Structure formats: C-alpha cells, structure tokens
Amino acid sequence: MAGAQKTLLTLLANIDRNRFEPFLLVPYDGGQLSQEATKLGITVFVRHLVHWIPGINSVPKQHRFPYLIKVFKTLRGRCWAIAHLIERNQIDLVYTNTVTCIEGAVAARMTHTPHVWHIHEYILGNKELTPLLPFHLYTWAMNLLSKSVVFCSAILAKSYCMLTKKATVVHNGLPIPTVINRAHARDAILKHFDMDLDCKIVAVVGALQPRKDHFTFLEAAQKIALHNKDVVFLIVGTGSKDHTDLIRDKIKSLDLISSVILTGWWQPEKIHELLAGLDVLAISSEQESFGLTIIEALAMETPVVSTRCGGPEEVIKDGKTGLLVPLHDPESMAKAIIQLLQNPQFARNVSQAGRKDVISRFNVERYIEGIQQVIEESLLKQ
C-alpha cells in the first residue's frame, strides 16, 4: 500500500468505534486495503471511480481531452451510486482520502452530507499526476464541496492557499514498533544479498518513480564509492519498466554495477527488519507531502538523510534527528551520508533522538485524535 492507504488503514484500525462506525468504499475488490478493512469488521463497498486527476502513465497525452469529457459525462451516474449508499446506510459524513477522486465529495453534496477532504498529494509540480484542469478550478471545487480539508503537512497545505480557511494540518501517524535487534537485521541483509560482513548498507526505499529522483541518489553513491569501497547501495521498490530501465542505465553509466543492488519488491511485513538493518536511509525525492518511510526508519533507530523536499522538513530536525540536504545536490547528499557512516556515535545519537521524536509527534493516538476532532467539528458545521 502507498502512504495514503497506510494511514487510512491506521485510521480504520484505531478510530473510536464507540463514537464512529466506519464504512469503506473502494474502486475495486481484492486490494490489501479492503482485505485488511474486512478483517477489522468494516463493511466494504465497491463502486466505480474515475480519477479526475489521473496518474501520469494512465492517460496518453493525445487522449487527455477525451478522457476529461468521459470523466464529467459519466460523473453523475458514479455519484448517484455512492449517494444511494449514503442514504441507504444513513451515513453522517463522507471522508475522501485522496485528491485524485471527486465522486465522494459530489455524492455528499447531492445528499446534503458533510464532507471532509484529506489531501495527501501535491497537484502542482507532481510528476506522478496529470492535472486536466487549471489548478484553481480543482481548489475551487474542493473548497465548494468540503466542510473541512485535512493536510498531512503544513508545507503541503501552503500549496493549496485557496483552502486555508478550511485547512487543518494533522501529521501522519503509524504504530511505533519496538526496536528490532539491528545487528541481527543487518546480518540478515548481508546474508540475503551475499555481502561481505564488513559492508555498510545505504538504501533508498520507495516506488521507482521520477519524483523520487533516484538519479541524485546514484550520483551521490558514485561519489561515496570512489573512496569507500565497503559501501553497498540498495534501491528498494518497484516501478514501471521504462523508468526502471532508466535507473539501470544510470547505474551502468556511473560504473556502479558492483555497488548498487536493485532489490525489486520487498514484503511489506518485513520492511521494519529491512530498515533496522541499514546503516543509513536516504530520501532523494524532489517532492514529498510527508515521508512515512522516514518515521518508519527512525522508529528502528536508523539514521536518515533527506532532501528538503517538503514534508521531510517537518519530520526531521536537521542535525538533531536526521540530516537535511538541498534538492538535486549529490555532493551534499554524499557528504551527509559519509558523515553518518564515519561517525557511528553521532549516527546513534541522531537516530535515537529521532525515535524519541517519532514516538512523541507521530504516534497513532495523536494522529487519530486529530482526525476525529476534524470529523466531529465538521458534523457540527451542518
């Protein structure tokens, strides 16, 4: 699951069932989110949705106008299907968990039901989305159709300035696991990839997408590898074949074939073991609305280097709970990673402070109470 789905599942699993009865509507059955919701005893509905902001690879450029016509031509039917569910199940509030879908908001309007829009994504500058309308039209519609708008970071909220009066920032939260034995986790990684015992492991973890800017990470890796032959770099995650091939070509052009491993897909239930075994987690992204992987790594007391790409600037306290570097700056990223690798006591201090900060600021209780408060306030605005 992507970050927005993870945090939604956290909400569904921890919401106060004495105060709220959640229902979940998804565009198709069988996904991990709907499976986990069913295990929680939550009713799951499946209804057709069409993204009014599609993914960059889902609509070819020459088909964008016909796609936009289709979105609005069929919108009424899709919204009525959801409106009937709202009326039949006596829904008191509709909560949309992504900026890419409008059906829930319109159905709420049709049934005079309060609507909360939880936005996890940038529209402007987002290389993963294809806005088919001017940005101000999207924000106008979101403002018109919502009682409240939730953002996962203040910096994301600033990019939607038209929604300021309805905006509430609630930082994401996840269950904080106990610290895994880092030595054992490290040994497991070394064994899995048949690495030398004295290797140091630096990884970037996330989908292979242009926004993640793996090229900056690889250029930093080249600078590190010139004088540190014992460092191995992992790129964990999957993406389109075309973009994965571009990353492979970059690895070859930088002469990093012996130093970089493309791991492919990693089992979600084993991600904490992976993060615990790293010497450094790197975030090289151009844009992040929050940065769930950062809090997952810090929870494992793994030090983090991140670009100043948005949300991570609110998660990391530079020099205290992690290190922040400029965008598209391999030199700075390499220096920061080397600083952590060559100063284990500093790295330990930073990562331990990071775990304490995560427990304090990004725990589940704080996240859930923030969302519940927005829901209750929105119900009072009727």
N, C-alpha and C positions, 0 to 999 in steps of 0.2 A: 504494500500500500504506500501511496505517496503521503507526504506530511499532512495534508489537509484531511485525508481519510484516517490517518493515525489519530489525530487529535479529535476527530469526530467520534471515533470508536472509544477513545478515552472518556469523552463526554457521555456517551450512551452507557458505558460500563459503570460510571460513577455518579451520574445525576441522582438527585434525591428522589427516589421513587415514591416517597410519601407526599411529595409536592408536585411531581410531574410524572405523566405517563407518556413515554416517547413512542413514536411510530417512525419508521424509516421508509423513505421512498427512494428507489434506485432505478437506473435506466435499463438494467438487465440483471438476471438472476445468476447466482453461482459465483460471484466475486467474493473475495475474502471478507470484505466489509459486511456484506449481507449474511454470510455464513456465521461470522462472529456475533452479529446482532441477534440472529436466530437463537444461538446458544444462550444469549442473555435473556431470552424470553420476550424479545421485542418483535412485534408484528412488522413484517417487511412487505411492502408493496412494490410491484414492478410496473412502471409506466414509461412510455416512450418520451425521450427528451432529445432535443436537437440544440447543440451549442450555438448560442447567439454570438459567442466569441470562440471560434473553432481553434483547434490546435494547428500549428504551422504546417504540419505534414498531412493534415486530413483533407484539405481543400486546395487543389491546384489553383494557381493564380488565375488561369483562364476561366475557372468555374466559380469564382467568388461571388460575382453578381447573381448568377442563377441560384447559388446556394442561399444567398441573403433573401432572395424572393421566396424560396422554399421555406425558410425559417419563419417568415411572417405570414405566409399564405396558410401554413398548417398550424400556426401558433394557437389559434382559437380552439381547435379540436384537442390539442395536447393539454391545454389549460383546463378545459371543461372536464377532462378525465380526472385531473387532480382535484378540481373543485368538487366533483361528486364524492371523492374520497373524504374531503374536508367535511362536507355536510353529513355524509353517512356515518362518519366516526366522531362527529361532534368535536372537531379539532379547534382548540382555542388559539393557537398561534402556529405560524409556519416559519421555519428556520431554514434558510438556504445557505449551504456550506461552501459555495464556490461562486466566483464572479461569472463563470462561463455559462450558467444556466439561468433563464429568466422565468421559466414556467411556474415554479412555485410562487414567486412573487406576484405574478399576474393572477394566478388562481386565488391567492389570498385576497387580492383586490376585488375579484369577482364575488367573493363570498363575505366581504366585509370582515375579514380576519386579520388581526395584526401580523405584520411580517418583520422578521429580523434577518438582515443580510450579513453573514460572516464572510469577510473577504480575506483570502489568503494570498492572492496573486496581484502582481502589478499588471496593468494593461499597457501603460506607456513603457517602451523600451524592453518589453518582454519578448525575447526571441522564440519562445515556445507557443505564443498565441498570435492569431491573426485577427485584429480588430477590423470588422467590416463596416463600422460606422465611426464617425468622428467621436473622439473621447468624451467631449462634453455631452453628447447625446446619451452615452452609456451612464454617465454620472447623473444626468437629469432624470433618467428612468429609475435608477436605483434610489435616488432621493425621493421621487414621487411615490414609489411602491413600498417604502420601508418606514416603520416606526423608529427603528434603530439600526445602526450599522456598526459591526464589530470588526476591528482590525487586530492582527496578531503582533503588530509593532507600530510604534509611533512614526517611524520613518515611512512605513507603508501608508499610514493614514495621511501623511503630508502630501502624498502624490494624488490624493483624492480630495483636493481642497474644497470642492463644492459640497462635500458631505460632512464638513467639520461640525456643524451644529448637531448632527445626529450621531457623531462618531464616539465610540468608546474603545480604548485600547485594552485588550486582555491578552497578555503574553501566553503563548502556548505552555502547556504543562504535560508531563508524562510521569508515569510511575517511576520512582527512583529505585533501582535495584541495589542490592548490597554489592560491594566491590568484589569482583571476581579476582582470584589469585592471578596476578598479572604475569608472574613467572611461568605458571602452567599454561596460561593462554598464549604467551609468546612461544613457548616450546611447541605448542600445537600448530601454530602458524609455520614455524620453521620446518616442522616435520611434514606438514601438508604440502609445502612447496619445495621440499628437499633443499633447504638453505643451510649454509654454514652456521654453526652455533653462535659465532660472534657477529652475525649480521645485525644491523639496525634496520628497523622497518618503518617506513614513512608511507602513508596511504592517503588517497582521496577517495571518499565513499559517496556514491550517489549516481543518479542516472547519467548516462553518457549523452549529454545534450550541449548544444553550443553555449547556452547560458552558464554552464559550469566551468567554461574556459580551461579545459584540461591542457591546452597548449601552453599557458603560462606555467602550470604545474610542471609540465615536461621540460620547459626551458630552465626552470629553477632546478629540476632534477639533474639536468646536464651540468650545471654549474657546481652542484654539490658533488656529483660523481667524479669530477675532474681531480679532486683531492681527497675524496672519501670513498674508496673502492668497496668498503664494507657495508654500504647503504643499499638496501633494496627498496624499490618503489612499487607500490601496489595501486592499481586503478580498479576499484571495486564497483561493479554495476553493469547494466546493460543499456543499450540504446539502438537506434536504427543502424542498419548495416552500413549505410553511406557514411554516417558520422563515425561509426566505429572504425571503418576503413581509413578515414582521415586521421584518426588518432594513431592507428598502426603505422601509417605513412610518416607521421611526425616522429614517432619513436625511431623508425629506421633512419630518417634524415638527421636526427640528433645523435645517432650512433649509441642508442640506449637499449638495444635489444637484450643485452645481457643483464641489464639493471632494472628493467621495468617489466612487470607482470600484469597483463590484463586478466583479471580473475573471472570475469563474467558475473553471472547472477550469484548472489550469496543468500543462503537461507535466512529469512527474517528472524527466526527464533534463535539463530546463532550469531546475530550481529553484535551482541554485547561481548561475547567471547572474542570476536574479531577485534573490536575496538579496544578491549582490555589488553590485547597482545601487541598493540602498536607502540612504537616509541613516540611518534608524532602523527596527529591527524591534520591534514592540510585541507583548507577550503579555498579554492582558487576562483570562485564564481565571480561573474560580473554583476549579478543581481540575485539577492535572496530576501524574501519577505521576513523570514525569521531565522531558521537554521536549527532544525531539530537534531541533526546529526551532531552538532556541537554539544548540546546538553547531554546527549547520549554518551558521547566520548568523555566529557568532563565527569559525568556520573561514575565512569570507570577509572577516574583519575588518570586519563590520558591527556597530555598537553595538546593544545590546539593552536595552529597558526591559520588565520583567516584574512582574506582581503576585506577592505572596507566596502562591502557590497550591499549595505542596507541593514537588515535585521541583525546580523552578527555583531554590529557595532553596539547594539543594545544588550546583547547576550554576554559579550566579552568585555571585561575591564582591562584595557591594554596594559600589559606589564604586570598585572596582578592575578588575573585568572586566565590569561592567554595572551597571544600576541596578534596585533592587527597590522597589516601592511597595505600599501596602495594597490589599486587595481592595475592589472596588466604590467606588473613590475616584478619580473622573475628574479632580479638581483636582490630586492628587498625580501622576497619570499625565501630565497636560498639562505640569506644571512640569518633570518629568523629561525628557520629550521635547524641550521647549524648551531645557533646559539643554544637551542634546547638539547640537541644531541651531544654537544660538548660540555654542557653544564648540567649534569644529572640532578644536582641538588636544587638548582634553580627550576628545572623542569618539574621536579617533585613538588616544590613549594607552590608553583603556579597551578599545577593540576589538582593538588589537594585543596587549595583555596577555591579553585573552580568548582569542585564537587560541593563544597560548603555553600557556595553561592547558588548553585543549581538547586540544592535542597531548600534554600531559603526563598528563592524568587520564582522558580519554575516547577514547583511541586503541583501535584494533581489537585489538592484541596483549594489552593489559591486560584487555579485555572477554572475549576468547576464553579466555585462560588462567584467568580467574576461573570461567567456566562449566565448562571442562574439569576443573578441580580439584573442583568440586562433583560432577560426574558420577563421577569416579574414587573420591571418598570415599563416595559413595552405593553404588557397587558393592562396596566393602569392608564396608559395613554389613549385607550379606546374612546 
